[in-house]
Amino acid sequence: MCGIVGYVGPRDCSDVLVSALQKLEYRGYDSAGIAVFDENDAITTVKTEGKLQNLKDKLQIVGKPNGHVGIGHTRWATHGEPSDVNSHPHSGARVTIVHNGIIENYQEIKSFLVGKGREFLSETDTEVVAQLLDFYYDGNPIATIDKVMGEVVGSFALGIMFKDFPDRVFAVRRESPLIVGVADGEAFIASDVPAILQYTKDYYLLEHDEIATLTNDGVSFVDKYLNPIEKELKTADWDQEAAEKGGYPHFMIKEINEQPEAIRTTIMPRIKDNLPNLEECGITLEMLKGFKSVTIVACGTAMHAGMVGKYVIEDLARIPVNVDIASEFRYRNPIVGDGDLVIIISQSGETADSLAALRLAKQKGAKILAIVNAKGSSIAREADMLIYTLAGPEIAVASTKAYITQISVMYLFAFELALANETISVAECQQLTESLQKMPEAVKYVIDNTNEVCKKIGSKLITADSLLYIGRGLDYALSMEGSLKLKEVSYIHSESYAAGELKHGTISLIEDGMPVIAVATQTDLIEKTISNVVEVKSRGANVILVCTEACEQKMKEGIANYKVVIPNTHELLMPITAVVPLQILAYYTAIHKGNDPDQPRNLAKSVTVE
Ligand code: M6R
């Protein structure tokens, strides 16, 4: 999604903006631009289609605007194709803006402005806002912004400069995230904290419809009634190093390697005396008693973490669990209400569909538990109960350490829920929790010992047009995540199927040489899975088996073309280690294909629009 930055202070503004935009590259974008007040207090805008390198090249050619106040943007196209003219910043005669989000009523506003004789250069909804600001501008920026806020519908974060105020940047948001960073004599705006970490760790979270004014004397805020307000200063606990590659060629492989630590950091503060203890998150056993049902709502990888949660919660706590895709849930009049628990899982905490699902479920009377990575994000703030995954910044678009910490939290939560509802004994819970505490080491072992074989298998997959992932039970939940990981970074089509479902249609796809990745970690299902593997193998599939040592022993020699064998752990916890080779395999397949795994085509890290 689009990235916004802004700067006011003594440094070279163009350099600060480009460098901050670089830290937001992970969000995904297809064009970039900056606008800076130059030494004559005129606004100079430089923008271009493509990556930031194109912008840097253009700045070299046309000359970098010299100044100390400016705004910058990376655009992920929604309205209008990626092109120079559609890139941000956009301007009216006296106003220049950058925008993240979608203005839903932009056509209506555009018609109004065209009727008033205004002309538009781009196809974007953003230019409409720039022109509307200019149309209403009466010399008072805050009053003008407020007037426009009353007319636009949708989600947005805006960085705004008025020609008459060359010493300041204004910012406002509704739904889309925006933070305001501060340091001695300088101030920043950014869509996300990593953009400013190189300059400061101190920031304010801008709330809906609040307006910020940044000057080098400091930052001031007004609420939606235009009353001045004091806001709480936050300090980021991520440092710059955590948001950099640290010697790895890509964020994706760095983040895969960070998983043991991420699990440890996430679970250890929530375990006491070998039992889950969520009091640190304000959740007591008492609060978890008596839910009629659980519905887990999320998107993409986070939804796959929910699939693991379903198996584990149903197995241990004996409460029926539905897993729903947020974009479906929010438009379906879902059956949730008083006495039901809705769990929203999100790395960014800003995913538009997940946030809308949260609000809907809350409005219907359900209790909301959020499992979120980004501190202070919208989903984190609006939930009734909150458990942070402490994975640190996840920069690669493909989610790895966020997923592994999401499922780790799902386990802890399921243990606690089962304990609260007395469906497992304290001794059973202790045994499970002890096993969970061993997972960081187990994951480290799997990373170290499957890297080479996955690299080799990845080199064989690059010629495949399509492949299948199959598994049963928890292995099916895991296959879904394996398949998504592979397709998003390698661009090879794949499907995940419950192995027992193959015969009902999908097996007709199998032909000579088609890769089938079979996940087998559950010994109680292994005989069934073996039958399915034999069925695809005998129809010509190239079988890649990801299995435990225990499951391998049950397999006949020669059943698989390639094997990735991982140690046995508690079988209920197997997704935590078994996901690792699937992630590494996806990474190397992308690398062998020459793709950039950190910024896959067409994808954005944080999906803040529908
Ligand atoms: O920030 P969220 O966890 O809410 O994002 C949800 C999905 O967009 C996300 O999990 C996406 O599927 C992953 N980047 C895929 O690796």
Residues whose N, C-alpha, C, O or C-beta is under 5 A from the ligand:
A	BS01	M6R	C299 G300 T301 A302 I345 S346 Q347 S348 G349 T351 V397 A398 S399 K605 V607
